[in-house]
Amino acid sequence: MNKIALSLASGLGIGYSPWASGTFGTLWGILFYYLLRNFSPFHFFIAICTLFILSIPIVHLAEKELGSHDSGVIILDEILGYLVAVWALPFNFWTVSLGFALFRLFDIWKPFPISYLDKKINGAIGVIIDDIAAGLIANLILWVLWYNYSNFLM
């Protein structure tokens, strides 16, 4: 069971990339975004919540298999964070690209409160929650950009 969880948590192995595994993992997020692009914001939110709930035991088992906390091999958190970053926004080149760039920026930089969550929350939820926070901040910025520049970004 742990090997299956590790396969899922690593994005079917993409998390084993020798460099930038989180960035490559976020590419899975773009694929999921594409698949969810026609969902209403409510149903997209339900999909994010479902993936979050399913991710907790998957990440927990993957960490047990790896024997370490928040290993770079685990990229399921990047998928979730990216989906939060683009939630309720139109699927287009600008949203995909800016969402990717902003999410990765905040996930790597970890400004407050992301850094606080990263340090203070342990276990599988701790692995996931900082990426969700990075996604929320990216989403807020994307909404501001979309609101102010929607004629240009559409």
HUVEN-V512456 format. One line per field, one symbol per residue. ss: DSSP state (~ for helix, > for strand, _ for the rest). phi: phi as a letter, one per 20 degrees, with the letter a starting at -180 (. if undefined). A space follows every 50 residues. Layout:
ss=???
phi=???
This chain:
ss=_~~~~~~~~____~~~____~~~~~~~~~~~~~~~~____~~~~~~~~~~ ~~~~~~~~~~~~~~~~_________~~~~~~~~~~~______~~~~~~~~ ~~~~~~~~~____~~~~~~~__~~~~~~~~~~~~~~~~~~~~~~~~~~~~ ~~~_
phi=.ffffffffemloffegfblffffffffffffgffegeffgfffffffff fgfffgfffgffffffmbelffffcfffffgffffdgmdffbgffgffff ffffgffeflffefffffeedemffffefffffffffffffffffffecf feee
